[in-house]
Amino acid sequence: MSGSKSSRLAMLIFDTRRSLSFSAGEEWAKELAGGGYYFDKISKVAFDSQDEIVRSIGDGVNNYENVLILCPAQMEETLKSYISGLCGSQFDSVGIMRSQNVNAFMAFTDGVNRITSKDIISVLNSEYGESFARSYICFVGAPYNLINEVMGQAKKLCDENNSREILFNVAESYGDFRMEIVYSDVTPKMLVDRIIALVVGKLGDYVYALEDITLAAQLIRLLKLRRMKIGIAESFTGGGVGKRIVDIPGASEVYYEGLNTYSNTAKMLRLGVKEMTLKQCGAVSAEVAYQMAEGVLSTGNCEVSVSTTGIAGPASDNTSKPVGLAFIGVGVDGDIAVYKFNFTGDRKKVTETAINQALFLTYKRLK
């Protein structure tokens, strides 16, 4: 391949089932990004639009060095025959065609694929003589303006050192962020270290890991290190905090119990929350969150407790308190702190964001 084209990688998706093709394309993009390769263009065309298919294939073959084609299995032979005729080369049994001007890869939006993302990455590494490494920074709750500011400074540092091969990929799940820094094996390690130090220095209070690890797994690791057990009392998160923990292998070493005390009666009977506190302050209050966390610790069987109470929506309770108001209590060796939040979004976003905050606050208290 000549390697003279300005754009490396395009994805062409041919499918009438739009939602399926979108998700299939996103998955391939994510997997190739893990190998350090990002698509310059992603094109989606209905497979019954013959003229548009011909045009998009021509654009891919003529303007890109590598083309990934996603299509229904029924289109395989037709597309392979057409592309092979254009490029003067043939696809192998896996679905890879290497010609003088373009590499083409074929995968399906339905059925079982013979080709994998590792096959494509292997071809690209061979083509460009590159291999990539990754560093990770995981953090919770950082404001978007701060993240954008940090990203701008990191990219400026790359430009100043003529290292445009360093790529940043930031993914978020309800306030839990995972920053992936992808760089080639020729990138100076000192520069990568400077970038990591810059990001961590700016995001410091929000960071929980410098590796690819989940928030719950990092918390469990710290609990094991401290030789502590945790108990959880949840109201509006409905057992979500506990589920995150027990989903991690080895959680039984540190997880003592989880109580889903949704009603006021359950809060009183199971956790010892005072009836007067509920009447005067309401179930969604700092006082109730404190007493819930205190009730877990009172058993003497765990050193760490977490409590959650809030209003997830879509409507508020019978008080004037707004949807999204939440209180999270974290107790460590009898010392209990309560944190107030005003989350935004629908019911799922409010509860999932609260779960992430509960795990993160517990990690911070232990750290």
N, C-alpha and C positions, 0 to 999 in steps of 0.2 A: 504494500500500500504506500502511496506517495507521501502521505502525512502532510500535504500542503493545504488542506482545507482548514478553515478557521474554527469550525465547530466539530467537536468530537462525537457527540452522542445524541441520537434522537430516538423517541419512542413513537411508533405508529400503532394505534389501537383501532381495530375494525370489529364492531359489534353493535347490534341494535339494542342489546340490553344495557342501557347506559349505566345504571348503578353498579352492575357487576363489572363492567369494563373499567369504570372509574376505580373501584376498589382493587382490582387486579393490577392496574397500572401503578397505583400508590404503593402496593406491596413490592413490586419489582423495583420501583424507584428507591424505596427504603433499603432494600437488600443491596442494591448496587452502591448506594451512598455509603453503606457499611464497608465497602471495599475501596472507597475513595473516589467513586465515579458518579457524577451528577449529570442529569439530562439537560442539554441545552434547549430542547424542545420536546413537548409532548402533544401529539395530534390525535384527535378522536374523530373517527369517520364511521358513519353507518355502513355496514357491509353491502347494502343494496344500492349504494350510490357509486356505481361503477366509474364514472368519470372522475369523481373526487378521489377514489382509491388510486386510480392511475396517476393523478396529479400529485398526491401525497407521497406515493412511492418514488416518483421521479424526483421530487424535492429531497427526499431522504437520501437516495442513492447519489445524487449529484452534489449535494451541499454538506453532507455529513460523512465522517470517516467510519462511523458505526451506527447501525440501525437495528433496534429491537422491534420486532413485529409481534403484536398480540392479536390473535384472531380466533374465531371458533374453529374447532378441529376440521369441520367440513370444508373450510377454505384452504386447508394446508396445501394440497397438491396444485390447485390453481395458482395460488400466490407464489409458491416455490418455482413453478414453471415460468411464470412471468418474470420474476426477479432474476432467475438464473439466465434467462434470455437477455436481459438488460446488461448483466454483469459478466457474462461469459464464464460462469463458474457454477458449481453445483453445491447443494446443501448436503452435509453428511447425515448419518443416521440419527444423530442427536438433535440436529436442527441448526447447525452452524455452517455458514458459507463465508470463506475467506477469498477475496478476489484482489486484484491489483489496486482497485480504487475504493473499495468499501468492504467492511465486514458486516454481515447480516446475521441476525439471530431470530429464530422463530419459536414462539411459545403460544400456548392456547389459553383462551379465556374460559374454556370448559374442558372437561376431561383431565387426563393425567399427562403432565409434561415430561418429556425425556431430557430436556435441557434444564439446568439449574443456574442460579445466579453465580455460583462458584465457577461454572464452566465459562460464563461470560467474563467474569473478572480475570480468570486465568488467561483468556485470549487478550484482553486489554493490557494486562501486565506484561505479557509477552510482546505485544505490539509497541508499547511505549517504554519498555525496560524499567518500569516503576513498580514499587510496592509501597504500601501505605501503613502507617501506624496511627493509633488513636489514643487520645487522652480524654478523660471525662470529668465534668464538674456537675454535681447534682445539688440542687438547692430548692427551697420552698418559700413561696410567698413574696418574692422580690417584685417590686413595682416594675411595670413594663417600661416606664421612662428610664429607670436605672439600668435595666437590661440593655435597652437600645443604646444608652450612653456608653456602657462597658463594651458592647460589641463594636461600636464606632471607634473607640480607643484601641481595641485589639487589632482591628483591621488597619488602622493607621500605622500601628507598630509594624505590621506585616509589610505595608507599602514602603515604609522607611527603610526596611531591610531587604527590599526587593524579593519578598517571599510571597508571591501571590498564589503559590500552590497550596497554602494553608487554607483549609475550608472549615466553616463553622456551621453546625447543624443543631438547632435548638428545638426540642420537642417538649410539649407541656401536657400534663394531665391534671386538671383541676388544681392548678397552683403548684404542682410538683414538676420542676423543670429538669431536663437532662440535656446538658450542652456537650456535644461531641466535637472535638477538635481533630480534624483529619489532616495529616501531613505526610509528605513523601519521605522515603528513607534518606534523602540527601538534605533534608531540612536540618539546619544546625540545632542540636539539642538545647543549646543555651537560649536560642530564640523561643523555642517552645516553652521552656521553663519560665521565661520572662512573661510570656502571654498568660500562662496559668497563674503566675504570681499576681499579675495585673487584675485578672478576673476575680480571683479569690480575695484579693485585697479590697476590691470594690464591693463585692457581694458578701463579704465575710460572715455577717450574722445570719445569713440565709443558707449557707452551705452546710451540707451534711455528709458529702462524700466526694473523693477525688478518684473514683472508679465507677464502673458500670454496675451498680447495685441498687436494689429497691430500698425505699425508705423503711419499710417494715423489716427487711433483712438486716439493714444497718442497725436498727433499734435492737433487734434480737441479739445481734453480735455484741452490742454494748452491754446489754443486760447480762449476758453470759460472762463477759469480762468482769463485770461488777459483782457477779454471783448474786443477783437479785431476781426476785420473782415479781410479776406484775399482775394486778387485778384491775378490771375495767367495769365501770358502771355507765351505761349509755341510756339516753332517752331518745332524742330526735334522730340520732344516727342509726338507731335500730340494730345494733350489733355489728355495724360495719367496721368499727375499729378492731374489735376482736377477730373478725373474719380475716382482716388483712394479716394479723399476726399468725393465726393458726394455719394460714395458707403457706407459711414458710416452713420447710422441713426443719425439725429440731426445736420447734416452738414449745413443745411440751416440757423442755428443760426450764423454761422461764415463765410460762403462762399458768397462773394459778386458777383464775376464774373470770368469767364474763357475765355480767348481769344486764338484762335488757329491761330496765325499770321504766316503762313507758307511762304508766299511770301514776298519779300522786299517791295512791294507796300503796303501790309497789315500792315507791321511793321511801315511804314511811316504814313499811313492814320489813323490807329487805336491807335497807341501808341506814335506817334510823334518822331519816330526815324529819325534822320537827314539823308538826302540823301548823304551829304558829308561824313558822318561817314561810311555809307554802301560802298561808292566807295573807300574810303581810307583804311578802316580796314577790310571790308568784313562782310557778315552777321554773320559768325561764328567768333566772337571776343568778348573780354571783354567789349569793348566800346558799342557794340550793346546790349549785355546782360544788361549792366548798364542802357542804355536808355529805354529798354523794361520794366525793373522793375520800372524805374522812371515814365514812361508813365502810368502804372497802378496806382501808388500812386497819380498822378497829378489830378485824379478825385476828390480826397478828400473824397471818400466814403469808403475807407479801410485803415487800418494802416499798413498792412503787404502785401508785394508783392513778387512774385516769377517769375523768367524768365528763360527760357531754350533755348539755341541755340547750334547746334552742327552738326556733320556729322555722321550719323548712318550707312552709307554704303548701299549696299556692295561696291560701288565705291565712290571715293572722288568727291568733286565738281570740278569746273574748276580752282581751285587754287592749290597750292602746299600743302595745309593743309591735314593732314592724317585722315583716317577714325578713328572714336573714339574720336577725339578732341571735347571737349564740354566746354561750359561756363554756369554756373548757377548763377543767380543773386538773392539775397535776400535782400529786403528792409524792415526795421522796423522803423516806425515813421520818415521817410525821410532819414535815414542812410542806404545807400546801399553798400553791399559788393558783390564782384564777385569772383567766385571760378573757377579755371581751372582744367580740368580733361583730361586724355588720356585713355579712356576706351578701353578694348580689347574684341574680340569676334564677333559674327555675329550681324546682325542688331537688332534682338530682344534683345540679351543680352546687347548691348550698350544702347538701349532706356530704358529697364527695370531697368538697374543699375542706369542710370541717374535719373529716376523717384524716386528711393529710396533715392538717394543722395539729390535730391531737397527737399524731405519731411524731411529728417534728418537734413540738414543744416538749414532749417526753424525752426525746433524744437530747435536746438542748439542756434540759435540767440534769440529765445524767452525765453529760459530757463535761 
